[in-house]
Amino acid sequence: MFAVAAVGIGIGMTLAMIRALLGPTLYDRVLALNTFGTKTVLLIAVLGFLLPEGSSAGRPEFLDLALVYALINFIGTIAVLKYFEFGDLGTASGSATQGPANPAPVTSGPVASGPVSQGPVTGGPA
């Protein structure tokens, strides 16, 4: 049963790699690579059940590797998308000499809360 699942995951990985190589836009390629990484996590987990177990009963050691790879896959996808969106992964945010890129406008006086009233409405449809 797990062997059939491994074959199915392998087919999905092949299709994702084809999409990554052909895929018309950058976002299609990033999504295909993220899908390939997710299928890799599934394949690691399934292979953990296929291989003979060691001393631990019922819990393969491969699941820890699959979880770490899933985290790296997620962070890598976010980093690649941020890099291609902004052209940089960012700078140190704790620097005292640099302010925010788009500072909020400074207002003097109280700020009204709630909807802005435009006075009474007259002359509406009858």
Buried (B, 14 or more C-beta within 10 A) or exposed (E): EEEEBBEBBEEBBEBBBEBBEEBEEEEEBBBBBBBBBBBBBBBBBBBBBEEEEEEEEEEBEBBEBBEEBBEEBEEBBEEBBEEEEEEEEEEEEEEEEEEEEEEEEEEEEEEEEEEEEEEEEEEEEE
